[in-house]
Amino acid sequence: MAEGVSRIAEARRRAAGAKQTALAAAVAGFLAIGLLAKQSHPGRASSTSQAPNVVVQSEEDDGGFSLTPGTIAPGGGSGGGAQTTVS
């Protein structure tokens, strides 16, 4: 084998080039995703934009069921729900 570069050395050179290419693509993708995320973040709204006035009106239909404040209490009945003695 009187070659100037061995097959192993050539393979290592190609592998190193592929690693550099993969690293460059990963960095570029990471930066692109970071910039897209920064641009689409809802907290990045312009201070000159005006929010539209939205008025929502709805009729409340509870279907005959209502909860009035302060009415959480056990019902009438036997006075307890769990059996406390064993016969």
DSSP file (Angstrom, degrees, kcal/mol; ACC not computed):
  #  RESIDUE AA STRUCTURE BP1 BP2  ACC     N-H-->O    O-->H-N    N-H-->O    O-->H-N    TCO  KAPPA ALPHA  PHI   PSI    X-CA   Y-CA   Z-CA
    1    1 A M              0   0    0      0, 0.0     5,-0.0     0, 0.0     0, 0.0   0.000 360.0 360.0 360.0  94.0    0.0    0.0    0.0
    2    2 A A        +     0   0    0      3,-0.0     2,-0.1     4,-0.0     4,-0.0   0.017 360.0 136.2-104.9  26.5    2.0    2.9   -1.3
    3    3 A E        -     0   0    0      1,-0.1     3,-0.1     2,-0.0     0, 0.0  -0.373  59.7-130.0 -73.6 154.8   -1.0    5.3   -1.4
    4    4 A G  S    S+     0   0    0      1,-0.2     2,-0.4    -2,-0.1    -1,-0.1   0.863  96.6  28.3 -71.8 -36.0   -0.6    8.8   -0.2
    5    5 A V  S    S-     0   0    0      4,-0.0    -1,-0.2     3,-0.0    -3,-0.0  -0.993  84.6-131.7-129.3 129.5   -3.8    8.6    2.0
    6    6 A S     >  -     0   0    0     -2,-0.4     4,-2.1    -3,-0.1     5,-0.2  -0.280  24.9-112.3 -74.6 164.9   -5.1    5.4    3.5
    7    7 A R  H  > S+     0   0    0      1,-0.2     4,-2.3     2,-0.2     5,-0.2   0.873 118.2  53.1 -64.2 -36.5   -8.7    4.3    3.2
    8    8 A I  H  > S+     0   0    0      2,-0.2     4,-2.5     1,-0.2    -1,-0.2   0.917 108.7  48.6 -65.2 -44.2   -9.1    4.8    6.9
    9    9 A A  H  > S+     0   0    0      1,-0.2     4,-2.1     2,-0.2    -1,-0.2   0.894 111.8  49.9 -63.9 -39.2   -7.8    8.3    6.8
   10   10 A E  H  X S+     0   0    0     -4,-2.1     4,-2.2     2,-0.2    -1,-0.2   0.905 110.7  49.5 -65.5 -40.9  -10.1    9.2    3.9
   11   11 A A  H  X S+     0   0    0     -4,-2.3     4,-2.5     1,-0.2    -2,-0.2   0.894 110.3  50.7 -65.4 -39.6  -13.1    7.7    5.8
   12   12 A R  H  X S+     0   0    0     -4,-2.5     4,-2.4     2,-0.2    -1,-0.2   0.894 109.3  51.4 -64.2 -39.1  -12.2    9.8    8.9
   13   13 A R  H  X S+     0   0    0     -4,-2.1     4,-2.0     2,-0.2    -2,-0.2   0.919 111.7  46.4 -63.6 -43.8  -11.9   12.9    6.7
   14   14 A R  H  X S+     0   0    0     -4,-2.2     4,-2.3     2,-0.2    -2,-0.2   0.901 112.2  50.8 -65.2 -40.3  -15.4   12.3    5.2
   15   15 A A  H  X S+     0   0    0     -4,-2.5     4,-2.3     2,-0.2    -2,-0.2   0.899 109.4  50.4 -64.5 -40.1  -16.8   11.5    8.6
   16   16 A A  H  X S+     0   0    0     -4,-2.4     4,-2.2     2,-0.2    -1,-0.2   0.900 111.0  49.3 -64.4 -40.2  -15.4   14.8   10.1
   17   17 A G  H  X S+     0   0    0     -4,-2.0     4,-2.2     2,-0.2    -2,-0.2   0.896 110.8  49.7 -65.0 -40.2  -16.9   16.7    7.1
   18   18 A A  H  X S+     0   0    0     -4,-2.3     4,-2.5     2,-0.2    -2,-0.2   0.887 109.8  51.5 -66.3 -38.3  -20.3   15.1    7.7
   19   19 A K  H  X S+     0   0    0     -4,-2.3     4,-2.5     2,-0.2    -2,-0.2   0.914 110.2  48.8 -64.0 -42.6  -20.1   15.9   11.4
   20   20 A Q  H  X S+     0   0    0     -4,-2.2     4,-2.4     2,-0.2    -2,-0.2   0.901 112.2  48.7 -64.2 -39.9  -19.4   19.6   10.6
   21   21 A T  H  X S+     0   0    0     -4,-2.2     4,-2.2     2,-0.2    -2,-0.2   0.914 112.3  48.2 -64.9 -43.2  -22.2   19.7    8.1
   22   22 A A  H  X S+     0   0    0     -4,-2.5     4,-2.3     2,-0.2    -2,-0.2   0.899 112.0  49.8 -64.9 -40.7  -24.7   18.1   10.6
   23   23 A L  H  X S+     0   0    0     -4,-2.5     4,-2.5     2,-0.2    -2,-0.2   0.919 110.8  49.2 -64.0 -43.8  -23.6   20.5   13.3
   24   24 A A  H  X S+     0   0    0     -4,-2.4     4,-2.3     1,-0.2    -2,-0.2   0.899 112.1  48.5 -63.3 -40.5  -24.0   23.6   11.0
   25   25 A A  H  X S+     0   0    0     -4,-2.2     4,-2.4     2,-0.2    -1,-0.2   0.893 111.4  50.1 -66.8 -39.0  -27.5   22.3   10.0
   26   26 A A  H  X S+     0   0    0     -4,-2.3     4,-2.5     2,-0.2    -2,-0.2   0.915 111.8  47.5 -65.6 -42.9  -28.5   21.8   13.7
   27   27 A V  H  X S+     0   0    0     -4,-2.5     4,-2.5     2,-0.2     5,-0.2   0.925 113.0  48.7 -64.3 -44.2  -27.3   25.3   14.7
   28   28 A A  H  X S+     0   0    0     -4,-2.3     4,-2.3     1,-0.2    -2,-0.2   0.912 113.1  47.6 -62.8 -42.0  -29.1   26.9   11.8
   29   29 A G  H  X S+     0   0    0     -4,-2.4     4,-2.5     2,-0.2     5,-0.2   0.905 111.1  51.1 -65.1 -41.5  -32.3   24.9   12.6
   30   30 A F  H  X S+     0   0    0     -4,-2.5     4,-2.4     1,-0.2    -2,-0.2   0.924 112.2  46.5 -62.0 -44.9  -32.1   25.9   16.3
   31   31 A L  H  X S+     0   0    0     -4,-2.5     4,-2.5     2,-0.2    -1,-0.2   0.899 111.9  51.3 -64.8 -40.0  -31.7   29.5   15.4
   32   32 A A  H  X S+     0   0    0     -4,-2.3     4,-2.3     2,-0.2    -2,-0.2   0.923 111.9  46.0 -64.2 -43.4  -34.5   29.4   13.0
   33   33 A I  H  X S+     0   0    0     -4,-2.5     4,-2.5     2,-0.2    -2,-0.2   0.900 112.2  52.2 -66.1 -40.2  -36.9   27.8   15.5
   34   34 A G  H  X S+     0   0    0     -4,-2.4     4,-2.2    -5,-0.2    -2,-0.2   0.914 111.1  46.3 -61.6 -43.0  -35.8   30.3   18.2
   35   35 A L  H  X S+     0   0    0     -4,-2.5     4,-2.2     2,-0.2    -2,-0.2   0.897 112.6  49.9 -67.7 -39.8  -36.5   33.3   15.9
   36   36 A L  H  X S+     0   0    0     -4,-2.3     4,-1.9     2,-0.2    -2,-0.2   0.908 111.6  48.7 -64.3 -40.8  -39.9   31.9   14.9
   37   37 A A  H  X S+     0   0    0     -4,-2.5     4,-0.6     1,-0.2    -2,-0.2   0.895 111.1  50.3 -65.4 -39.5  -40.8   31.3   18.5
   38   38 A K  H >< S+     0   0    0     -4,-2.2     3,-0.6     1,-0.2    -2,-0.2   0.902 112.2  47.1 -65.4 -40.8  -39.7   34.8   19.4
   39   39 A Q  H 3< S+     0   0    0     -4,-2.2    -1,-0.2     1,-0.2    -2,-0.2   0.828 114.9  45.4 -70.5 -32.1  -41.8   36.3   16.6
   40   40 A S  H 3< S+     0   0    0     -4,-1.9    -1,-0.2    -5,-0.2    -2,-0.2   0.435  81.2 121.5 -94.4   1.9  -44.9   34.3   17.4
   41   41 A H    X<  -     0   0    0     -4,-0.6     3,-1.8    -3,-0.6    -3,-0.0  -0.465  62.7-138.1 -67.0 131.2  -44.8   34.9   21.2
   42   42 A P  G >  S+     0   0    0      0, 0.0     3,-0.7     0, 0.0    -1,-0.1   0.735 100.1  63.5 -65.6 -21.5  -48.0   36.6   22.3
   43   43 A G  G 3  S+     0   0    0      1,-0.2    -2,-0.1     2,-0.0    -3,-0.0   0.461  86.5  75.7 -79.3   0.6  -46.2   38.9   24.7
   44   44 A R  G <   +     0   0    0     -3,-1.8    -1,-0.2    -6,-0.1     3,-0.1   0.040  64.9 142.1-100.1  25.0  -44.4   40.5   21.7
   45   45 A A    <   -     0   0    0     -3,-0.7     2,-0.1     1,-0.1    -4,-0.0  -0.358  58.9-102.7 -68.0 146.4  -47.4   42.5   20.5
   46   46 A S    >   -     0   0    0      1,-0.1     3,-0.7    -2,-0.0    -1,-0.1  -0.413  18.1-136.7 -69.1 143.2  -46.7   46.0   19.2
   47   47 A S  T 3  S+     0   0    0      1,-0.2    -1,-0.1    -2,-0.1    -2,-0.1   0.659 101.6  59.5 -76.7 -14.5  -47.4   48.8   21.6
   48   48 A T  T 3  S+     0   0    0      2,-0.1    -1,-0.2     0, 0.0     2,-0.2   0.607  84.5  96.9 -88.4 -11.4  -49.0   50.9   18.8
   49   49 A S    <   -     0   0    0     -3,-0.7     2,-0.5     1,-0.0    -4,-0.0  -0.516  66.8-140.8 -80.2 147.3  -51.7   48.3   18.0
   50   50 A Q        -     0   0    0     -2,-0.2    -2,-0.1     3,-0.0     3,-0.0  -0.898  13.8-126.6-107.7 133.4  -55.1   48.7   19.5
   51   51 A A        -     0   0    0     -2,-0.5     2,-0.1     1,-0.1     3,-0.0  -0.588  33.6-110.0 -74.8 138.3  -57.0   45.8   20.8
   52   52 A P        -     0   0    0      0, 0.0     2,-0.7     0, 0.0    -1,-0.1  -0.389  29.2-112.2 -68.5 146.3  -60.5   45.6   19.3
   53   53 A N        -     0   0    0     -2,-0.1     2,-0.5    -3,-0.0    -3,-0.0  -0.707  39.3-173.8 -79.5 117.5  -63.4   46.3   21.6
   54   54 A V        -     0   0    0     -2,-0.7     2,-0.5     2,-0.0    -3,-0.0  -0.962   9.1-169.0-118.7 125.0  -65.3   43.1   22.0
   55   55 A V        -     0   0    0     -2,-0.5     2,-0.6     2,-0.0    -2,-0.0  -0.961   5.1-164.7-114.7 123.0  -68.6   42.9   23.9
   56   56 A V        +     0   0    0     -2,-0.5     2,-0.5     2,-0.0    -2,-0.0  -0.929   8.7 179.2-110.8 121.7  -69.9   39.5   24.7
   57   57 A Q        +     0   0    0     -2,-0.6     2,-0.4     2,-0.0    -2,-0.0  -0.977   5.8 169.5-121.3 132.9  -73.5   39.2   25.8
   58   58 A S        -     0   0    0     -2,-0.5     2,-0.5     2,-0.0    -2,-0.0  -0.999  32.5-127.1-142.5 145.3  -75.0   35.9   26.6
   59   59 A E        -     0   0    0     -2,-0.4     2,-0.7     2,-0.0    -2,-0.0  -0.791  30.2-130.2 -89.3 129.8  -78.3   34.9   28.2
   60   60 A E        +     0   0    0     -2,-0.5     2,-0.6     2,-0.0    -1,-0.0  -0.707  27.4 179.7 -86.4 118.3  -77.7   32.5   31.0
   61   61 A D        +     0   0    0     -2,-0.7    -2,-0.0     1,-0.1    -1,-0.0  -0.941   8.3 175.9-117.7 108.2  -79.8   29.4   30.8
   62   62 A D    >   -     0   0    0     -2,-0.6     3,-1.4     0, 0.0    -1,-0.1   0.363  46.1-119.9 -94.4   6.1  -79.1   27.1   33.7
   63   63 A G  T 3  S-     0   0    0      1,-0.3     3,-0.1     3,-0.0    -2,-0.1   0.791  72.2 -54.2  64.7  28.2  -81.7   24.6   32.7
   64   64 A G  T 3  S+     0   0    0      1,-0.2     2,-0.5     0, 0.0    -1,-0.3   0.507 116.5 111.4  84.4   4.3  -83.6   25.1   36.0
   65   65 A F    <   +     0   0    0     -3,-1.4     2,-0.4     2,-0.0    -1,-0.2  -0.944  39.0 166.2-114.2 128.2  -80.5   24.3   38.0
   66   66 A S        -     0   0    0     -2,-0.5     2,-0.6    -3,-0.1    -3,-0.0  -0.995  27.6-148.6-141.1 148.8  -78.9   27.0   40.1
   67   67 A L        -     0   0    0     -2,-0.4    -2,-0.0     5,-0.0     5,-0.0  -0.965  17.5-162.2-113.8 115.8  -76.4   27.1   42.8
   68   68 A T    >   -     0   0    0     -2,-0.6     3,-1.1     1,-0.1    -2,-0.0  -0.768  33.2 -94.2 -96.5 146.3  -76.9   30.0   45.2
   69   69 A P  T 3  S+     0   0    0      0, 0.0    -1,-0.1     0, 0.0     0, 0.0  -0.279 104.8  19.4 -60.6 138.5  -74.0   31.1   47.4
   70   70 A G  T 3  S+     0   0    0      1,-0.0    -3,-0.0    -3,-0.0    -2,-0.0   0.656  87.5 110.9  82.7  17.7  -73.9   29.5   50.9
   71   71 A T    <   +     0   0    0     -3,-1.1     2,-0.9     2,-0.0    -3,-0.1   0.162  33.9 122.4-110.5  20.2  -76.1   26.6   50.3
   72   72 A I        +     0   0    0     -5,-0.0    -5,-0.0    -4,-0.0     0, 0.0  -0.728  38.6 123.7 -84.3 109.2  -73.6   23.8   50.6
   73   73 A A        -     0   0    0     -2,-0.9     2,-0.0     0, 0.0    -2,-0.0  -0.979  66.2 -86.4-158.3 155.7  -74.9   21.6   53.4
   74   74 A P        -     0   0    0      0, 0.0     3,-0.1     0, 0.0     6,-0.0  -0.376  51.4-109.5 -66.8 150.1  -75.9   17.9   53.8
   75   75 A G        -     0   0    0     -2,-0.0     4,-0.2     1,-0.0     0, 0.0  -0.136  33.2 -96.0 -71.6 173.4  -79.4   17.1   52.9
   76   76 A G  S >  S+     0   0    0      2,-0.1     3,-0.7     3,-0.0     2,-0.1   0.607  82.9  90.8 -63.4-131.0  -82.2   16.2   55.4
   77   77 A G  T 3  S-     0   0    0      1,-0.2    -1,-0.0     2,-0.1     0, 0.0  -0.393  96.0 -14.9  82.6-148.3  -82.5   12.4   55.7
   78   78 A S  T 3  S-     0   0    0      2,-0.2    -1,-0.2    -2,-0.1    -2,-0.1   0.605  81.6-119.3 -77.9 -13.0  -80.7   10.1   58.1
   79   79 A G  S <  S+     0   0    0     -3,-0.7     2,-0.3    -4,-0.2    -1,-0.1   0.279  85.0  48.9  95.4 -12.1  -78.0   12.5   59.3
   80   80 A G        -     0   0    0      1,-0.1    -2,-0.2    -6,-0.0    -1,-0.0  -0.993  54.3-157.9-157.0 154.1  -75.0   10.5   58.1
   81   81 A G  S    S+     0   0    0     -2,-0.3     2,-0.4    -3,-0.1    -1,-0.1   0.659  72.9  66.5-108.5 -19.4  -73.8    8.7   55.1
   82   82 A A  S    S-     0   0    0      2,-0.0     2,-0.4     0, 0.0    -1,-0.0  -0.831  78.4-121.3-110.7 144.0  -71.2    6.3   56.4
   83   83 A Q        -     0   0    0     -2,-0.4    -2,-0.0     1,-0.1     3,-0.0  -0.677  27.5-179.3 -77.8 127.5  -71.8    3.3   58.6
   84   84 A T        +     0   0    0     -2,-0.4     2,-0.3     2,-0.0    -1,-0.1   0.516  58.2  58.7-108.8  -7.2  -69.7    3.7   61.8
   85   85 A T        -     0   0    0      2,-0.0     2,-0.5     0, 0.0    -2,-0.0  -0.881  68.0-139.4-122.7 156.0  -70.5    0.5   63.6
   86   86 A V              0   0    0     -2,-0.3    -2,-0.0     1,-0.1     0, 0.0  -0.952 360.0 360.0-114.1 130.4  -70.1   -3.2   62.8
   87   87 A S              0   0    0     -2,-0.5    -1,-0.1     0, 0.0    -2,-0.0   0.454 360.0 360.0 -96.5 360.0  -72.9   -5.6   63.7
